[in-house]
Amino acid sequence: MSRRRLLLLAGTAEARELANRLAKAGFEVIASLAGSTRQPRPMAVTTRIGGFGGQEAQAAYMTDQAFDLVIDATHPFADRISQRSAEICAALSIPYLRYSRPAWAPIPGETWDIVENIHQLSDLIGEKERVFLATGGQSSDIAKALPGRVLFCRRVDDGSEPFPLSGGWITGRPPFTLAAETALLKQLGVGWLVAKNAGGAARAKLDAARALGVKVVMIARPDGPDAETVSTLDEVMAWAEAHQ
């Protein structure tokens, strides 16, 4: 009996763990990374890196590769690839599952301002405020929505492009410890932290902000596709094995 071919849309720590578990369970796993970082951590399965080139090109790739299943374990804010993949799978009659890790919620002692889009940030954060943007790849767009503030944007890779506003780039690759996040916020002297509600283990920045009295603005997640969705890796494995 031939192994089931599975496309794993990756880019999260959970996707890396799933790749290992799925391969051990007997699936032929092809992982796909968007290529947003120059040196992604290696995965234990065959990995393609880079965009698909649009919906038609992705559909053609998936048809050519004859995938039996698709598991979407991309970042919670990668809503475009999730929506597109769900639509393609529906059109091609390929079973699709989305893994969405639980969102963060405030714990006792925390009060967050929650916004639905980046254009609401300027209503909360006054001019000349010092702000740390822990928002990943969208940080440049968010920075442009906050003119007149002193902004520090964190990114994984160094780049040559100048910072568009007052402040600067902060380069760092996760995971980040509570001690490191606390030291960074102190060093920058920020009064605000802006984060995306990505969930997962990278909560140290929020704990550091609480300890230092730094105000937090949380960007709410976009809606995911209208497709089967689970929130634990065990549920992902159970679904995959049911389709084996």
C-alpha positions in Angstrom: 0.0 0.0 0.0 1.5 3.4 -1.0 2.0 6.1 1.5 -0.5 9.0 1.6 1.0 12.2 0.2 0.4 15.1 2.5 1.1 18.8 1.9 2.0 20.5 5.2 1.7 24.3 5.0 4.2 25.3 7.5 5.9 28.3 9.1 5.3 27.7 12.8 6.9 25.7 15.6 3.9 23.4 15.6 4.3 22.7 11.9 7.9 21.5 12.6 6.6 19.1 15.3 3.8 17.9 13.1 6.2 17.2 10.3 8.1 14.8 12.6 5.0 13.1 13.9 3.3 12.7 10.5 6.5 11.3 9.0 6.8 8.8 11.8 3.1 7.9 11.3 3.9 6.8 7.7 2.8 9.8 5.7 4.9 11.1 2.8 5.1 14.7 3.9 6.0 17.7 1.8 6.3 20.9 3.8 5.9 24.3 2.3 7.5 27.5 3.7 6.7 31.0 2.4 10.3 32.0 2.4 9.8 35.1 4.6 13.0 34.4 6.5 16.4 33.8 4.9 17.6 30.9 7.0 14.5 29.0 8.2 15.2 26.2 10.7 15.4 22.9 8.8 12.6 20.5 8.9 12.8 16.7 9.0 10.8 16.2 5.7 11.1 17.3 2.1 10.6 21.1 2.1 9.8 23.6 -0.6 10.5 27.2 0.0 8.8 30.2 -1.7 5.4 31.3 -2.7 3.2 29.4 -5.1 2.6 32.3 -7.5 -1.1 32.7 -7.1 -4.2 30.6 -6.9 -3.9 29.0 -10.3 -0.3 28.1 -9.9 -0.9 26.6 -6.4 -3.7 24.5 -7.7 -1.6 23.3 -10.6 1.2 22.4 -8.2 -1.1 20.5 -5.9 -2.6 18.6 -8.8 0.8 17.8 -10.3 2.1 16.5 -6.9 -1.1 14.4 -6.4 -1.5 15.3 -2.7 -4.1 13.2 -0.8 -4.3 15.6 2.2 -3.5 19.1 3.1 -2.8 20.3 6.6 -2.5 24.1 7.1 -0.3 24.9 10.1 0.7 28.4 9.0 0.8 31.5 11.2 -2.6 32.6 12.5 -2.2 35.9 10.6 -1.3 34.1 7.3 -5.0 34.4 6.4 -4.6 34.8 2.6 -2.7 31.5 2.1 -5.2 29.7 4.4 -8.2 31.0 2.6 -6.7 30.3 -0.8 -5.6 26.8 0.2 -9.1 25.9 1.6 -10.7 27.1 -1.6 -8.3 25.1 -3.8 -8.8 21.9 -1.7 -12.6 22.3 -2.0 -12.4 22.6 -5.7 -10.0 19.7 -6.1 -11.8 17.5 -3.5 -8.7 17.2 -1.3 -9.4 16.9 2.4 -8.1 20.1 4.2 -7.6 20.7 7.9 -6.5 24.0 9.5 -4.6 23.9 12.8 -5.2 27.1 14.7 -3.4 27.3 18.0 -5.3 28.9 20.9 -5.2 32.7 21.1 -3.7 34.5 24.0 -6.0 35.9 26.7 -5.2 38.5 29.4 -4.2 37.0 32.7 -4.9 38.6 36.1 -3.0 41.9 36.2 -3.1 42.5 32.5 -5.3 44.9 30.6 -5.0 45.0 26.8 -6.4 47.4 24.3 -7.6 45.3 21.4 -7.8 46.5 17.8 -9.2 44.9 14.7 -6.8 46.6 12.3 -3.7 48.7 12.3 -5.4 51.9 11.4 -7.0 52.0 14.9 -3.5 52.1 16.6 -3.1 55.9 16.2 -6.3 56.5 18.2 -4.7 54.8 21.2 -1.1 55.7 21.0 -0.3 59.3 21.3 2.4 61.2 19.3 5.9 61.1 20.6 5.3 57.9 22.5 8.0 55.2 22.4 6.6 51.9 21.0 7.9 48.4 20.6 6.3 46.6 17.6 6.6 42.9 18.1 4.5 42.3 15.0 6.8 40.3 12.6 6.6 40.8 8.9 3.9 43.5 8.9 5.9 45.8 11.1 6.8 48.2 8.3 3.1 48.7 7.4 2.2 49.2 11.1 5.0 51.7 11.5 3.6 53.8 8.7 0.3 53.9 10.5 2.0 55.5 13.5 3.8 58.6 12.3 5.1 60.9 15.0 5.9 58.1 17.4 9.3 56.6 18.2 9.1 53.1 17.0 11.2 50.0 17.4 10.3 47.1 15.1 11.6 43.6 15.6 12.4 41.4 12.6 14.2 38.0 12.2 16.7 39.0 9.5 18.9 42.0 9.1 18.2 44.2 6.1 19.7 47.1 4.2 16.5 49.2 4.0 16.5 52.3 6.2 13.9 52.5 9.0 11.0 54.6 7.6 10.4 56.7 10.8 12.0 57.7 14.1 13.3 54.7 16.0 14.9 51.7 14.4 15.0 48.0 13.7 15.6 45.3 16.3 16.9 42.0 15.0 16.3 38.8 16.8 15.2 35.2 16.2 12.8 33.5 18.6 12.4 32.0 21.1 12.9 34.9 23.5 13.2 34.5 27.2 11.4 36.6 29.8 14.7 37.9 31.0 15.7 39.0 27.5 12.4 40.6 26.8 12.4 42.5 30.1 15.9 43.7 29.4 15.0 44.8 25.9 11.9 46.8 26.9 13.9 48.5 29.7 16.7 49.3 27.2 14.3 50.8 24.7 12.4 52.8 27.3 9.0 52.1 25.7 5.6 52.8 27.1 3.7 50.7 24.6 4.0 47.2 23.2 2.0 46.3 20.0 1.6 42.6 19.3 -0.4 40.3 17.1 -2.5 37.7 18.9 -0.6 34.8 17.5 -0.9 32.6 20.5 1.6 29.9 21.2 4.7 29.9 23.4 6.0 33.4 22.6 4.3 35.0 25.5 7.4 36.3 27.3 7.0 39.8 25.8 3.6 40.1 27.4 4.8 39.0 30.8 7.7 41.5 30.5 5.3 44.3 29.6 3.0 43.4 32.6 6.0 43.4 35.0 7.2 46.8 33.7 3.9 48.5 33.4 4.2 48.8 29.6 0.8 49.2 28.0 -0.2 46.5 25.5 -2.2 46.8 22.3 -3.2 43.5 20.8 -4.1 43.1 17.1 -7.0 40.7 16.8 -6.7 37.7 14.5 -8.2 37.8 11.1 -11.0 35.4 10.4 -9.9 32.0 9.1 -11.4 30.1 6.2 -14.8 28.3 6.5 -13.2 24.9 6.9 -12.6 22.2 9.5 -10.3 23.6 12.2 -8.7 22.1 15.3 -6.6 23.6 18.0 -4.3 20.8 19.3 -1.7 18.7 17.5 -3.3 15.5 18.8 -6.5 16.5 17.0 -4.4 17.0 13.8 -2.9 13.6 14.1 -6.2 11.9 14.7 -7.7 13.6 11.6 -4.7 12.6 9.5 -4.8 9.0 10.7 -8.5 8.8 10.0 -7.7 9.7 6.4 -4.8 7.3 6.1 
